[in-house]
Amino acid sequence: MTTKPPSAVEPAPTDSLEQTAYASVQGIPTREPHDLDRLGYNIWLWLMYRRDPLELAVRSAHVRFGIPAEEAISRIAAQLKARGVQL
């Protein structure tokens, strides 16, 4: 039986919302690696719609942080500000 090779994946541009969201959560200690994926997704949703405060977007991800949640929120906010996002 033969299989086809996987499709090529083209990474998102560095200035896209996806890259901004996932880069803002890198380096935050969590109990499980997939917690960062879920957190990055929630930050991306927040960047897309901005319906709620950033704190609510972070808390709704239900991430088990290795640091206090307030510190994680301030780190994410600092990363977003560094990338030019208005909070």
Order of alpha helices (4+ residues) and beta strands (2+ residues): alpha-alpha-alpha-alpha
